Amino acid sequence: MDHTEVISKLTKELIAQLGFTADVEVKLEGGLYYVHLKTETDASLLIGKHSHMLASLQRVLSAMLFQKIGEKIDVLLDINDYRVAQKERLIGIANNVAQRVLDEKKRCATRIVFCI
């Protein structure tokens, strides 16, 4: 069984243990396994406030993979394209700030702290 199949199986088991159902798609890109979950249930419970639950699930999945495979596997977990939407939102904020700086011809200090 290759890593992609193991990741998919363990992800489904983890989500099922939490009482959710989800379609799981795993892709390998540049040495990083992207794990995309699509769920019809309340995805906000899996993502959590400020995506803390999502980050925790990703860490748990990484630990499970290490235990199963015996080596560190880099995974990035995304639920219902949450990370994609957040990335687009942050790009929009950055573009708005950049345009405001150009329009006002002033310096602008904006601090955005967010983990994608």
N, C-alpha and C positions, 0 to 999 in steps of 0.2 A: 504494500500500500504506500503510495507516495505522500509527501507532506500535504499536498492540497486536499486529498481525501481525508487524512487524519484531522486536519484543521476543520474541515466541514463537519465531520462526525462529532468531534468534541464540542464544537460551537452549538450544534443542534442539541446535544446532551445537556450542555450548560443552560441554554435557554429553556429547555423542557423542564429542568429541575426548578427553574424560577416560575414555572407555570405559564409560560408563553409559547406560542408557535411562531415560527418564522421560516421563510425561505432563505437559504444561505448560499451565497456565491463567493468563491475564493479565487483570486487571481494573483499570480506572481509577477511583480513588476520591479525590476532593479533590485532584486534581493529582498524585497519587502512583500509580505503576503497581505493583500487587501481583502478583508472579510466584510462583505456587504450583507446586511440583514434587511429583509423586507418583511414587515409584520403588519397585519390588519388590526391587531390589538393596540392598546394605548402605548404607543412608542415612547411617550414622554416619561413613563415609568422606567423604561430601560435606559433612557438618556439621562434623566435626573436633572436636578437644578445645577445650572452652570456646567452641565455635562459631566458631573462627578461620577455618576453611576456608569456612564459609558466608559470613562477612563478606568474605573474599577473593574468592570467586566473585561476590558482589554488586558489588564494586569493578571486577572485570574486565568483568562484563556492562555496567556503566555506561560504562566506557571504550570498549568495543566499540560501544555505542549512540551515543556521542558521535562516534566515527569514522564510523559509518554515516550518521547523521542530520545531524550538524553542529551539534547543540545539546544542552545538558545535559538529560537525562531522569532524573527521580527514580524509582528502582525500589527495592522492598523484596522481597528473595528469601526464600522460605520453603520448606523441604523437609519433606515428610510432616508438616506442621503443627507443626514443632518450636517455632517462635516462639510459637504459640498456647499450647502446653503450658507453655513457660517463663513466659509471662505469667501463666497460671493458678497456677503454682507460686509465683511471687513474690507474687501477691495473697494466696495462702494463708499464706505466711510473715508478710506484713504484718498480716493479720487475727489470726494467732496472737499476735504481739507486742503488738498493740493490746489484745487480750483479756487477756493477761497483765498489762499495765500497769493495766487497769481492775480486775482481780481483786486485785492486790497493792497497788494505790494507791501505786505508786512510779514514779519516773522510770525510763525505760529507754532506753539508747543502743544501737542496733543499726545496724551498717553493712553494707549490702548493695550490692555493686558488680556490676552485670551489664548487658550491652548487649542490648537486644531488637531 
